[in-house]
Every structure is written in C-alpha cells, then in structure tokens.
Amino acid sequence: MNADDLVAIDVHTHAEVSSKGHSSLDDDLHDASSAYFKVEGKRKPTLEETAAYYRERKMAAVIFTVDAESATGTPPVPNEEVAEAAAANADVLIPFASIDPFRGKAGVKQARRLVEEYGVKGFKFHPSIQGFFPNDRSVAYDLYEVIEETGTIALFHTGQTGIGAGVPGGGGIRLKYSNPLHVDDVAADFPHLKIILAHPSFPWQDEALAVATHKPGVHIDLSGWSPKYFPPQLVQYANTLLKDKVLFGSDFPVLTPDRWLADFDKLTIKEEVRPKILKENAARLLGLTKP
C-alpha cells in the first residue's frame, strides 16, 4: 500500500457479513442499530464490495469483525476471511482482527497466529458487547501482551454504543464497560502498546481526551458520529494538543465516509491539521510511513 496515492485512511470499518452470508450480529441487534444510525443503502456489503467502494474513493480502510460469541452466542465473521480479503485487496484494505477475550489461552494463541501467518495489524475490542472491563487483569491482559510484543494496535470501542439501542434492556449490553478510563490502566500497564480509543466517547469525552493527552501511545478515532455533532472540546483538542493523535474513522457501513467527510469539511479544523487527521496520523501509526 502506497500512502502517497491515498486521499484518506479510514481506521474504523466493519466486516458485517461472511462469504457464506453469516452476520456477526443477530437480526434484532442488527435491525435496531440500522434504525439508530439511520442507515441508507446496503448495510451488509461483502468484503470485496467494501474494497471496491474504498478503491473508487482512493481511500484505504482498516477493517475488522467483532468477536463477542461468549456474550451473544453469535460467531463472528472469521478473522482469517477478513485477513485473506485484505491480502487480496492490499492496495485498500488493512486487516485488524477481533478475539473474544473470554477465549483464554486459545484466543492468545489465535492472536499470535493471525499476526504471524495472516499479517493482521491490530485487534478490535468492544467491551460493552464482549462484556468485560478492559483493565480486568484476569480477562484480556494475556492478549495485550501479544499485541504489545508484536507491535500491533489495540482498538477499543469507547462510550455509548448504537448496538442494542432501542432494544428492551439494550439487548443486555452494559455501557459501563466502555468508559475510556478503564483503558488508562491498560496504557499504564503496557507502556509500549499502541492504542486507539474509538469514537467520541460520550458521555466520557473529557476522560478520553485526558487519557490521550497523558499517555503517549493512546490515540482517538472520530468514527461513529457525524462531525457536526462533535463536542466542542474534542474539536479544540484535535486542533491543538492532540493534532498528531486524532484519526479519521467512519464506522462504515453504518456511517459512510461520504457523509462523514461532507460534514468534516464544514468543521472548524485548521488547514494544516486536516491532512493529519485524514491520513498522516494513521499512516504513521500503521507503519505506512516513517515515524
């Protein structure tokens, strides 16, 4: 992948359907999240369709599934399938994986194999759906050790989630797990781990800004929200203290980069900061350019 050929790098996109038509969300959660995000167009593009979509726009996309099988009973889109599709579309797709932290030693072994044999560049965690506190040493710390050792990236969902929104009891999904302060402990315990806090972290936006400002390895992606709804303090920090640590992410396919970028164009972001957010910061973090 040649970063110079790209106009942007989207660090947050989802593989929502496998080649066999299997979805990583059950129908109730899927339909509710589509309503929550007011999804327009096709909600379940294939991996090849996603690659074509981003290629047409001269963008790259970090793509992953979410493995929360222990909590939901629904198997994820296979990580190997995501990685193989990325290898076949290496000009536009960057593979991340997701491993249910409750898989224990088998999950740790799988993580190492995905990096060494499939070229996976990072791992997505969704504490609210997976049902764990990121700083619970008994659950995910062995996974973090592998991620830190291999120089890959840990990406954590933070803040409220559209998954389960509107379903009775939120589908059993608990928001408390996704307070970014829990990830502060992870960043302290694994000082060389590269971390992305996903999304404007409502209702904990100030906590996310504090963690990213304090811990050198922690970044913030801007996915899941239209930029016109960004809290003012997030815009302020993106323009100043965190200008080298904030990353473009859409949350495709629930929020398209077309919609996100159209609203981002209207946001009060300094001209010299825009290319950092859209591409340069991600390219550096992903190792596509020299530090």
C-alpha positions as CSV (number, residue, x, y, z in Angstrom):
1,M,0.0,0.0,0.0
2,N,1.3,3.4,-1.0
3,A,0.1,6.1,1.3
4,D,1.0,8.8,-1.2
5,D,-1.7,7.5,-3.5
6,L,-4.4,7.8,-0.9
7,V,-6.6,10.8,-0.1
8,A,-7.6,9.4,3.3
9,I,-7.3,6.4,5.6
10,D,-10.4,5.3,7.4
11,V,-9.3,3.4,10.6
12,H,-12.7,2.1,11.6
13,T,-14.8,-0.1,9.2
14,H,-16.7,-3.3,9.9
15,A,-16.9,-6.6,8.1
16,E,-20.5,-7.4,8.8
17,V,-21.1,-10.5,6.6
18,S,-19.0,-13.5,5.7
19,S,-18.7,-15.1,2.3
20,K,-21.4,-17.6,3.4
21,G,-23.8,-14.8,4.3
22,H,-23.3,-15.1,8.0
23,S,-23.6,-11.9,10.1
24,S,-21.8,-11.2,13.3
25,L,-24.9,-9.6,14.8
26,D,-28.3,-11.3,15.4
27,D,-31.2,-9.9,13.5
28,D,-32.7,-7.9,16.4
29,L,-29.4,-6.1,17.2
30,H,-28.7,-5.6,13.5
31,D,-32.1,-4.0,12.7
32,A,-32.0,-1.8,15.8
33,S,-28.6,-0.5,15.1
34,S,-29.6,0.3,11.5
35,A,-32.5,2.3,12.8
36,Y,-30.3,4.1,15.4
37,F,-27.8,5.1,12.7
38,K,-30.5,5.8,10.1
39,V,-28.5,3.7,7.7
40,E,-29.1,4.4,4.0
41,G,-28.1,1.9,1.3
42,K,-26.7,-1.6,1.7
43,R,-25.9,-2.4,5.3
44,K,-24.1,-5.7,4.7
45,P,-21.5,-5.2,1.9
46,T,-19.2,-8.1,1.2
47,L,-15.5,-7.7,1.8
48,E,-15.0,-7.4,-1.9
49,E,-17.7,-4.8,-2.2
50,T,-16.1,-2.8,0.6
51,A,-12.7,-2.9,-1.1
52,A,-14.2,-1.7,-4.4
53,Y,-16.0,1.1,-2.5
54,Y,-12.8,2.4,-0.9
55,R,-10.8,1.9,-4.1
56,E,-13.3,4.1,-6.0
57,R,-12.7,6.8,-3.5
58,K,-8.9,6.4,-3.4
59,M,-9.0,5.7,0.3
60,A,-7.7,2.8,2.5
61,A,-9.8,1.2,5.2
62,V,-8.9,-0.7,8.4
63,I,-11.4,-3.5,8.5
64,F,-12.4,-5.9,11.3
65,T,-15.2,-8.1,12.7
66,V,-16.3,-8.1,16.3
67,D,-15.9,-11.4,18.2
68,A,-18.4,-11.4,21.1
69,E,-19.5,-15.0,20.9
70,S,-19.3,-15.7,24.6
71,A,-21.7,-12.9,25.3
72,T,-24.0,-13.1,22.3
73,G,-23.8,-16.7,21.2
74,T,-23.3,-15.4,17.6
75,P,-20.0,-16.4,15.9
76,P,-18.1,-13.5,14.3
77,V,-17.1,-13.2,10.6
78,P,-13.9,-15.3,10.6
79,N,-10.8,-13.3,11.2
80,E,-9.0,-15.4,8.6
81,E,-11.5,-14.5,6.0
82,V,-11.1,-10.8,6.7
83,A,-7.3,-11.0,6.5
84,E,-7.4,-13.0,3.3
85,A,-9.7,-10.4,1.7
86,A,-7.3,-7.7,2.8
87,A,-4.4,-9.5,1.3
88,A,-6.3,-9.8,-2.0
89,N,-7.0,-6.1,-1.9
90,A,-3.8,-4.9,-0.2
91,D,-4.0,-1.6,-2.1
92,V,-7.0,-0.5,0.0
93,L,-7.7,-2.9,2.9
94,I,-5.8,-3.2,6.2
95,P,-6.7,-6.2,8.3
96,F,-7.4,-6.0,12.0
97,A,-8.8,-9.0,13.9
98,S,-11.1,-9.4,16.9
99,I,-10.8,-12.1,19.6
100,D,-13.3,-12.6,22.3
101,P,-11.2,-12.1,25.5
102,F,-13.0,-14.9,27.2
103,R,-11.4,-17.4,24.7
104,G,-8.4,-17.5,27.1
105,K,-5.3,-19.3,26.1
106,A,-6.8,-20.4,22.8
107,G,-7.5,-16.7,22.0
108,V,-3.9,-15.7,22.8
109,K,-2.6,-18.5,20.5
110,Q,-5.0,-17.4,17.8
111,A,-3.9,-13.7,18.1
112,R,-0.2,-14.6,17.6
113,R,-1.1,-16.8,14.6
114,L,-3.2,-14.1,13.0
115,V,-0.2,-11.7,13.2
116,E,2.4,-14.2,12.1
117,E,0.6,-16.0,9.4
118,Y,-2.1,-13.6,8.2
119,G,-0.4,-10.2,8.6
120,V,-3.0,-8.7,11.0
121,K,-2.1,-5.2,12.0
122,G,-4.3,-4.7,15.1
123,F,-7.2,-6.0,17.2
124,K,-10.6,-4.6,17.9
125,F,-12.2,-4.8,21.4
126,H,-15.8,-3.9,22.1
127,P,-16.0,-4.0,25.9
128,S,-19.7,-3.3,26.1
129,I,-20.7,-6.1,23.7
130,Q,-18.0,-8.5,24.8
131,G,-18.9,-7.8,28.5
132,F,-15.6,-7.1,30.1
133,F,-13.7,-4.3,31.8
134,P,-10.5,-3.6,29.7
135,N,-8.5,-3.3,32.9
136,D,-9.6,-6.7,34.3
137,R,-6.2,-8.5,34.5
138,S,-7.9,-11.9,34.6
139,V,-9.5,-11.5,31.2
140,A,-7.6,-9.7,28.4
141,Y,-4.1,-9.0,29.7
142,D,-2.5,-12.0,28.1
143,L,-3.9,-10.8,24.8
144,Y,-2.5,-7.3,25.3
145,E,0.9,-8.9,25.9
146,V,0.9,-10.4,22.5
147,I,-0.4,-7.2,20.9
148,E,2.3,-5.2,22.5
149,E,5.0,-7.7,21.7
150,T,4.1,-7.9,18.1
151,G,3.9,-4.1,17.7
152,T,0.2,-4.3,16.6
153,I,-2.6,-2.0,17.7
154,A,-5.4,-2.4,20.2
155,L,-8.5,-0.5,19.2
156,F,-11.2,-0.2,21.9
157,H,-14.8,0.9,21.5
158,T,-15.5,3.7,24.0
159,G,-18.6,5.5,25.0
160,Q,-22.2,4.7,24.2
161,T,-23.0,2.2,21.5
162,G,-25.7,2.1,18.9
163,I,-25.7,-1.7,19.2
164,G,-28.6,-2.6,21.4
165,A,-30.0,0.9,21.4
166,G,-33.8,0.8,21.4
167,V,-34.0,-2.9,22.2
168,P,-35.6,-3.8,25.6
169,G,-32.8,-3.6,28.2
170,G,-30.4,-2.5,25.5
171,G,-30.1,-6.1,24.4
172,G,-28.4,-6.8,27.7
173,I,-25.4,-4.6,26.7
174,R,-23.9,-2.6,29.5
175,L,-22.4,0.8,28.8
176,K,-20.2,0.9,31.9
177,Y,-17.5,-1.3,30.3
178,S,-16.6,1.3,27.7
179,N,-15.5,4.2,29.9
180,P,-12.1,5.1,28.5
181,L,-10.7,5.5,32.0
182,H,-10.5,1.7,32.1
183,V,-8.2,1.8,29.1
184,D,-6.0,4.3,31.0
185,D,-5.0,1.3,33.2
186,V,-4.1,-0.7,30.2
187,A,-2.0,2.1,28.8
188,A,-0.2,2.4,32.1
189,D,0.4,-1.4,32.4
190,F,1.5,-1.8,28.8
191,P,3.5,1.4,28.1
192,H,4.6,0.4,24.6
193,L,1.1,-0.7,23.5
194,K,-0.3,1.3,20.6
195,I,-3.9,2.1,21.5
196,I,-6.9,3.7,19.7
197,L,-9.9,4.9,21.6
198,A,-12.7,4.6,19.1
199,H,-15.4,7.3,18.8
200,P,-16.3,10.5,20.5
201,S,-16.6,8.8,23.9
202,F,-20.0,10.2,25.1
203,P,-20.6,10.6,28.0
204,W,-16.9,10.3,28.8
205,Q,-15.4,12.7,26.2
206,D,-13.3,14.6,28.7
207,E,-11.9,11.3,30.1
208,A,-10.9,10.2,26.7
209,L,-9.1,13.5,26.0
210,A,-7.3,13.2,29.3
211,V,-6.1,9.7,28.6
212,A,-4.9,10.5,25.1
213,T,-3.2,13.7,26.4
214,H,-1.5,11.9,29.2
215,K,-0.5,8.6,27.6
216,P,1.8,8.8,24.6
217,G,0.6,5.6,23.0
218,V,-3.1,6.5,23.1
219,H,-4.9,7.9,20.0
220,I,-8.5,8.8,19.3
221,D,-10.6,7.9,16.2
222,L,-13.5,10.0,15.2
223,S,-15.8,7.3,13.9
224,G,-19.5,6.6,14.6
225,W,-20.5,10.3,14.8
226,S,-21.1,12.9,12.1
227,P,-18.6,15.6,12.7
228,K,-21.3,18.2,13.0
229,Y,-22.2,16.6,16.4
230,F,-18.6,16.5,17.8
231,P,-18.3,18.1,21.3
232,P,-16.5,21.4,21.2
233,Q,-13.7,20.2,23.5
234,L,-13.0,17.4,21.0
235,V,-12.6,19.8,18.2
236,Q,-10.4,22.1,20.3
237,Y,-8.0,19.2,21.3
238,A,-8.0,17.9,17.7
239,N,-6.8,21.3,16.6
240,T,-4.1,21.6,19.3
241,L,-2.8,19.2,21.8
242,L,-3.9,16.0,20.0
243,K,-3.4,17.2,16.4
244,D,-0.9,14.3,15.9
245,K,-3.1,11.7,17.6
246,V,-6.6,12.1,16.2
247,L,-7.6,9.8,13.3
248,F,-10.4,9.7,10.7
249,G,-12.8,6.8,11.1
250,S,-16.3,6.5,9.7
251,D,-17.9,3.3,11.2
252,F,-18.7,2.1,7.7
253,P,-21.2,0.7,6.7
254,V,-23.4,2.3,9.3
255,L,-21.9,5.7,8.6
256,T,-20.3,6.2,5.2
257,P,-17.1,8.1,4.6
258,D,-19.0,10.2,2.1
259,R,-21.4,11.5,4.8
260,W,-18.6,11.9,7.4
261,L,-16.3,13.8,5.1
262,A,-19.0,16.1,3.9
263,D,-19.7,17.2,7.5
264,F,-16.0,17.3,8.3
265,D,-15.5,19.8,5.5
266,K,-17.7,22.2,7.5
267,L,-15.9,21.7,10.8
268,T,-13.6,24.3,12.1
269,I,-10.4,22.4,11.8
270,K,-7.1,24.2,10.9
271,E,-6.0,23.6,7.4
272,E,-2.6,22.3,8.5
273,V,-4.4,19.8,10.8
274,R,-6.8,18.4,8.2
275,P,-4.3,16.2,6.4
276,K,-3.0,14.9,9.7
277,I,-6.5,13.7,10.8
278,L,-7.5,12.3,7.4
279,K,-4.3,10.4,6.6
280,E,-0.9,11.3,8.0
281,N,-1.5,10.3,11.6
282,A,-3.0,6.9,10.6
283,A,-0.2,6.3,8.1
284,R,2.4,6.8,10.7
285,L,0.6,4.7,13.4
286,L,0.1,1.9,10.9
287,G,3.7,1.9,9.8
288,L,2.9,3.0,6.2
289,T,5.3,6.0,6.5
290,K,8.3,6.6,8.6
291,P,7.7,8.0,12.1
